[in-house]
């Protein structure tokens, strides 16, 4: 089962980059995308497409990552299409709410911005394994730990969220089956019985999660987890290709900002 | 040695003490089993052995270190490892390697040392080659072995297992028990809490608990010698001992101290040969 955002192993230039470089680049790119004019958008699109080619990730896989947000993007497009003032596209009538040329333009640019945002995040998660992503987060937050930001605890929490997501999926399926076997109304026609089934399902999942968290905390304590110094199996190190990538991305972003 | 002196413990919500004046010593290299009906206090007792719980009364010390002293806890938890019932809720890392490295990381060992310990631990439990596997792709038995490896990587002297095979099928349970026996052979003290009488016949010493106290202690043969007392406590005999006891009840002369299937088979074979039973 493909979960959107799943890591796809590979050995491309992008895969080999330090995850901090990738994470910061995506954040910078996202800010750029949000404030871009249509011309800059086109250039950024070309940039992202070239990244997809370099990373050798199949475009089909990345398209699938857009599926969960497809409805949202469609609604966004429609809203701009219909509610932007301007000259109506024939044969649509001249009403306050109608399809206009300006609406078409704005709809396309805004929804494309969103597509670019999701794509850049997907390239990041597809070319960077979760362990590295968390390590990058921890390393980037570490300087702030002297200001009270618990960088290591945050990294631990994100890491455990990654670790348990598939487990939750498996457990949800099990809970649903167990409740259906006892006559819960997941497939019944009335909204009332479906709602009740959904509530009982969610309650069980939440309660199980609390119990699980409790047992996990005990197990971690038993393995001497505590505040204070810990060492990690992997430490991130910047290499030549990271400096190269940083220069390239910064130049690109700088050029776009000027544009 | 883990020393427990006059240990009492009362939960906040409890009317009665969960533990009532327990005295116990766990020697280096011994295999101790703890059994008892639900609510007898066995889980509460073992949680005191690595400082997860602090005594309400009495004291617990590991190799001379008192568990009430917070400074000692890290060292105590390195020496006394604990494996829990639910295989899933012990695995923290995103990969097997990362999870087994969790313990040594908490001890702030060098990266080189962590890597060596991870490899050694995985080999000991028979999971070499599993380093990059994700937890959700493992079977329950494999997860439990990863949990044991995670504890082994801390180089403990004592390993406490709280019903480690409760969530496992019989075949996988046997595999885990074999790993535990192997570790015992290497000189690690094993303390196993179990519900299954069958599993503990290999123990050096068995502790039977009831209502917060130790009711009976001894070798497996000694402890299973009084079936009515055990049944009164709500416990079952191991299958081999149960058969012998019932045969005895029918007037057939069999040894009273048999606990393993092998001994039972030998005894029955002897009976048949000796024609004490009508064919």
Contacts between the chains, C-beta under 8 A, distances in Angstrom:
chain1	res1	chain2	res2	distance
A	130	B	94	5.4
A	131	B	94	5.4
A	131	B	95	6.7
A	131	B	98	6.3
A	134	B	94	7.7
A	159	B	92	7.8
A	159	B	93	7.5
A	159	B	94	6.0
A	160	B	92	6.3
A	162	B	94	5.6
A	163	B	91	7.4
A	163	B	92	6.8
A	163	B	93	6.7
A	163	B	94	4.9
A	163	B	135	6.2
A	166	B	134	7.3
A	166	B	136	3.8
A	167	B	88	6.4
A	167	B	135	7.3
A	167	B	136	5.4
A	170	B	136	6.6
A	212	B	88	7.6
A	212	B	89	5.2
A	215	B	84	6.7
A	215	B	86	6.1
A	215	B	89	3.9
A	215	B	90	7.6
A	216	B	89	5.3
A	216	B	90	7.4
A	216	B	92	6.8
A	218	B	52	6.4
A	218	B	84	7.3
A	219	B	82	7.7
A	219	B	84	5.7
A	219	B	89	6.5
A	219	B	90	4.2
A	219	B	92	7.5
A	219	B	147	7.8
A	220	B	92	6.2
A	220	B	102	7.7
A	221	B	52	6.2
A	221	B	77	7.7
A	222	B	50	5.9
A	222	B	52	6.3
A	222	B	77	6.2
A	222	B	81	7.4
A	222	B	82	4.2
A	222	B	84	7.8
A	223	B	77	6.8
A	223	B	81	7.7
A	223	B	102	6.0
A	223	B	103	4.3
A	223	B	106	5.9
A	223	B	150	6.6
A	223	B	151	7.2
A	223	B	154	6.8
A	224	B	73	7.6
A	224	B	74	5.1
A	224	B	77	4.2
A	224	B	78	6.1
A	224	B	103	6.7
A	224	B	106	4.2
A	224	B	107	6.1
A	224	B	154	7.2
A	225	B	102	7.6
A	225	B	106	5.2
A	226	B	73	7.7
A	226	B	74	6.8
A	226	B	106	7.1
A	229	B	108	5.0
A	230	B	105	5.1
A	230	B	106	5.8
A	230	B	108	6.1
A	231	B	104	7.8
A	231	B	105	5.3
A	231	B	108	5.1
A	231	B	109	6.1
A	231	B	110	6.8
A	231	B	111	6.5
A	231	B	114	6.7
A	232	B	101	7.8
A	232	B	105	6.0
A	232	B	111	7.4
A	233	B	97	7.0
A	233	B	98	6.7
A	233	B	101	4.5
A	233	B	105	7.0
A	233	B	111	6.3
A	233	B	114	5.5
A	233	B	115	6.7
A	233	B	118	7.5
A	234	B	111	7.8
A	235	B	111	6.9
